[in-house]
Every structure is written in structure tokens, then in C-alpha cells.
């Protein structure tokens, strides 16, 4: 189904190193090429990155990390969309940024180092993000259906991450 170490689908005829590198990052090192639920696995694979950012530098690290991933997602999606349909399922870098955005609001409430009692927060954040990413409450649905470019690929997941982050923060403050 897939070939070479850059994880490019056989159906895509790549021609340049730039395109190969774009596929490598946009699939989050190949996770997006999993045959079932690539977005879910991409979100799940974000946990080590989110843990590292949250506990090494808190909200600042998460903001910078999400910003860098967002920009990388825009760049790689723009390259890939020249060869594919709008928002192909193998692009999962948008899930990575959405999952990071989910943890930004709550990160200022969690103190380092990581405690096992924080695990429920990350699991809840994962589930909330997946819910909002699938349901696509406005304006996420607008970005997903009407903005047919790299910004649309990324922004629907950023919005889902914002919704999930707000609900997660409310849960943390409540419990």
C-alpha cells in the first residue's frame, strides 16, 4: 500500500525531495498511513510530545510547539494538496496541532513534575479533542468544508482543540 521511507502513498506520484519531506512530516512520521483511524492514532501519538512540552516549559512551550507545528502543517499541507484531494486522511499533522491546543488552557493549572493523578486529564483531553474533531462544531465545519486549502486543513483541528481545551479546563476546575 505504501512505499519508501518517506511514507508516500503509491497513488501519489512524487517527484521531488521537498514533496517527500512534506509527506514525512504531514503523516507524523508515517502514522497517517495506518489503514484504520489515522487521525485517532496521530492524536494518540502526540502524548509524548505534549507531556514533554507541558512539563518542560508549561504553557509557553505548548504555545511555541503548537505554533511551530501549525506553520509546518501549513507548509506541508500546501505541498501535498497540489497532488491530492482536500484534507486527505493521511495528513495527521493537523491532529497534532489540535491535540496540543487542547492542553494549552489547562497547562497553567498543572504543576511539574508529572503526577499520576494528571493522567485522567490527558486521557480526557484526548477523548474531548477526538469528539470535537469528529463533530466539527461551527466554525470548524466551515474551515473543513469551505476553506479548501492548507489553512482549512489546519484550522478545523485548531478550533476542535480550542473547544476541547475549554471543556477540559472546566472539568479540571470542577474536579
C-alpha positions as CSV (number, residue, x, y, z in Angstrom):
1,X,0.0,0.0,0.0
2,X,2.8,2.4,0.9
3,X,6.4,2.6,-0.1
4,X,9.7,4.1,0.7
5,X,10.9,5.6,3.9
6,X,9.0,8.9,3.4
7,X,5.7,7.1,3.7
8,X,4.2,8.4,0.5
9,X,1.0,6.6,-0.8
10,X,1.6,4.7,-4.1
11,X,-1.3,6.6,-5.6
12,X,0.7,9.8,-5.3
13,X,3.5,10.3,-7.9
14,X,6.1,12.2,-6.0
15,X,8.9,14.0,-7.9
16,X,11.0,16.0,-5.5
17,X,12.8,15.7,-2.2
18,X,10.6,18.6,-1.0
19,X,7.5,16.6,-1.6
20,X,8.9,13.5,0.2
21,X,9.9,15.6,3.2
22,X,6.4,17.2,3.3
23,X,4.7,13.7,3.3
24,X,7.1,12.6,6.0
25,X,6.1,15.4,8.4
26,X,2.4,15.6,7.4
27,X,1.9,11.9,8.1
28,X,3.7,12.4,11.5
29,X,6.5,10.1,10.5
30,X,4.1,7.6,8.8
31,X,1.4,7.3,11.4
32,X,-1.1,8.9,9.0
33,X,-0.6,5.9,6.7
34,X,-2.2,3.5,9.1
35,X,-5.2,1.8,7.4
36,X,-7.7,2.5,10.2
37,X,-8.3,5.7,12.2
38,X,-5.1,7.6,11.3
39,X,-6.4,10.8,12.9
40,X,-7.0,9.0,16.2
41,X,-3.6,7.4,16.2
42,X,-2.0,10.7,15.2
43,X,-3.7,12.3,18.2
44,X,-2.6,9.5,20.5
45,X,1.0,9.7,19.2
46,X,1.0,13.4,20.3
47,X,1.0,12.4,24.0
48,X,4.8,12.1,24.4
49,X,5.3,15.4,22.7
50,X,2.6,17.1,24.7
51,X,4.0,15.7,28.0
52,X,7.4,16.9,27.1
53,X,6.3,20.4,26.2
54,X,3.9,20.8,29.2
55,X,6.3,19.7,31.8
56,X,9.5,21.2,30.4
57,X,8.1,24.7,29.9
58,X,4.4,24.8,30.6
59,X,2.0,27.0,28.6
60,X,4.9,28.8,26.9
61,X,6.3,25.6,25.5
62,X,2.9,24.4,24.4
63,X,2.2,27.7,22.6
64,X,5.5,27.7,20.8
65,X,5.2,24.0,20.0
66,X,1.7,24.3,18.6
67,X,2.8,27.4,16.6
68,X,5.7,25.6,15.0
69,X,3.6,22.5,14.3
70,X,0.9,24.8,12.8
71,X,3.3,26.5,10.5
72,X,4.9,23.2,9.5
73,X,1.4,21.9,8.8
74,X,0.5,24.8,6.6
75,X,3.8,24.4,4.6
76,X,3.5,20.6,4.2
77,X,-0.3,20.6,3.5
78,X,0.2,23.2,0.8
79,X,2.7,21.0,-0.9
80,X,0.6,17.8,-0.6
81,X,-2.7,19.4,-1.7
82,X,-1.1,20.1,-5.1
83,X,-1.1,16.3,-5.5
84,X,-4.2,15.1,-3.7
85,X,-7.7,15.9,-2.7
86,X,-8.7,18.4,0.0
87,X,-7.7,17.1,3.5
88,X,-6.7,13.5,2.7
89,X,-6.9,11.3,5.8
90,X,-3.2,10.6,5.8
91,X,-2.4,14.2,6.7
92,X,-2.4,14.0,10.5
93,X,-0.2,17.0,11.4
94,X,-3.5,18.9,11.9
95,X,-4.4,16.4,14.6
96,X,-1.1,17.0,16.3
97,X,-1.6,20.8,16.5
98,X,-5.2,20.3,17.6
99,X,-4.2,18.0,20.4
100,X,-1.5,20.4,21.5
101,X,-4.0,23.3,21.5
102,X,-6.3,21.2,23.7
103,X,-3.7,21.2,26.5
104,X,-2.8,24.9,26.4
105,X,-5.6,26.3,28.6
106,X,-5.2,23.5,31.2
107,X,-1.4,23.6,31.3
108,X,-1.2,26.5,33.6
109,X,-3.3,24.6,36.2
110,X,-0.9,21.6,36.2
111,X,2.4,21.8,38.1
112,X,5.5,19.9,37.1
113,X,6.6,17.2,37.6
114,X,4.0,14.9,36.1
115,X,1.8,13.1,38.6
116,X,-0.2,10.0,38.0
117,X,-3.2,12.0,39.1
118,X,-2.8,14.1,36.0
119,X,-3.2,11.1,33.7
120,X,-7.0,11.4,33.6
121,X,-6.6,15.0,32.4
122,X,-4.6,13.9,29.3
123,X,-7.0,11.0,28.6
124,X,-10.0,13.3,28.9
125,X,-8.2,15.8,26.6
126,X,-7.6,13.1,24.1
127,X,-11.3,12.0,24.1
128,X,-12.6,15.6,24.1
129,X,-10.4,16.5,21.1
130,X,-11.4,13.4,19.1
131,X,-15.1,14.2,19.9
132,X,-14.9,17.9,18.7
133,X,-12.7,16.9,15.7
134,X,-15.3,14.4,14.6
135,X,-18.4,16.5,15.3
136,X,-16.9,19.7,13.9
137,X,-19.0,22.4,15.6
138,X,-19.0,25.8,13.9
139,X,-16.6,27.3,12.8
140,X,-14.7,24.0,12.5
141,X,-17.2,22.8,9.9
142,X,-16.8,26.0,8.0
143,X,-13.0,25.6,7.8
144,X,-13.4,21.9,6.9
145,X,-15.9,22.4,4.1
146,X,-15.4,25.9,2.8
147,X,-11.7,26.7,3.2
148,X,-10.3,24.2,0.7
149,X,-6.6,24.9,1.2
150,X,-3.9,24.3,3.7
151,X,-5.4,26.8,6.2
152,X,-8.7,24.8,6.1
153,X,-6.8,21.6,6.7
154,X,-5.2,23.0,9.9
155,X,-7.9,25.4,11.3
156,X,-10.7,22.9,11.7
157,X,-8.5,21.0,14.1
158,X,-7.3,24.2,15.9
159,X,-10.9,25.0,16.6
160,X,-11.6,21.5,17.8
161,X,-8.6,21.8,20.1
162,X,-9.9,25.1,21.5
163,X,-13.3,23.7,22.2
164,X,-11.7,20.6,23.8
165,X,-9.3,22.8,25.8
166,X,-12.1,24.9,27.2
167,X,-14.2,21.9,28.3
168,X,-11.1,20.2,29.7
169,X,-10.2,23.3,31.7
170,X,-13.8,23.5,33.1
171,X,-13.6,19.8,34.1
172,X,-10.3,20.3,35.9
173,X,-11.6,23.3,37.8
174,X,-14.7,21.4,38.7
175,X,-13.0,18.3,39.9
